[in-house]
């Protein structure tokens, strides 16, 4: 078994996996699995290849493998939720099986909240006394975001998911600001 090299990008709210495995020959037995935040099992995705402009196993470097929320049965919304995703791709090149197994921190709503809170803080900068709470919240979100990415880099996926939940609770103004999501 060998390691496949893919890059995960987000384009217009969809995941795009670009195949960088150096062997330029066709792939066979392609299996794409995804675990979304909050799910306990990975889901095998189907129908991701074959259309014009889609990833083509015969020409693997032509287009990225696109994953939209509608491709994932366990995803109930029209957009992907904030959290830690696990991508697991396997395929064969001649007699060798390649795998790609990666966790990915995807938190666009939290990032938007950080940006909004930063803008609000900067507008209130002239009145430092009234903006101290905004600064603390902003600092907390940025530190948690960085900590979640560090957890993913160190294979501490449960800890990263807990930080993503906490960031969501803080950034959405939920009544709860703890990891449990009470």
Secondary structure, DSSP 8 states (H G I E B T S, - for coil): -EE--EEEEEETTEEEEEE--S--S--EEEEEEEE-TT-SS-EEE-S-BSSTTSBBTTBTTSS-EEE-GGG-TT--SSS--SEEEEEEEEEEETTEEEEEEEEEEE-HHHHHHHHHHHHHHHHTTTSTTTTHHHHHHHHHHHHHHHHHHHHHHTT-HHHHHHHHHHHHHHHTT-S--STT--
